[in-house]
Amino acid sequence: MKAFWRNAALLAVSLLPFSSANALALQAKQYGDFDRYVLALSWQTGFCQS
């Protein structure tokens, strides 16, 4: 049974590049055409050093 899952995983990994090769490129219809916006905040301790 282990050999089956190992072969299935190997097959899936080997077919992955072929499935992504046919993917269409994503392009916005106009500038700022987004479904949602994400605000990312980061902080480092070095910002407060004087």
N, C-alpha and C positions, 0 to 999 in steps of 0.2 A: 504493500500500500504506500510505503514511503517513496518508492521509485515512481509511482504514478504522479504524486504531488510534485516531486522534484522535476519530472519531465514536463508536467503541466506548467510549472513556474518558468522553466527554461523556455518553453514555447511562447509563453506570454511575453517574457522579456525580449525574446528575439523578434517578435512581431511588433513591438511597440514603435520602433522607428518608422515602420511602414505606415502605421496608422496616423502618426503625426505629420508625415510628409504630405498628406492630402488635405491638411487643415487649411482653412482660408485665413488670411491675415485680417486682424481686427482693425478697423479704421473708424474714427469718429465721423459722423455726418457733418458736423460743424464744430468749431472751436468751443470747448466747454460743454460738450454734449455728454454728460455723465448721468448715470442713474443715482449715484450717491457720492458723497464726499467723505473722506476719512481724515481726521486730524490726528497726527502723530506727534506726541511730545516726548522729548528725551532730556535727561539731566545727567550731568557728570559732576563728581565732587570737585573737579578741577575748576569749575566755574566760580566757586566761592573763594578760592585761594587768593590771598592778596600779596 
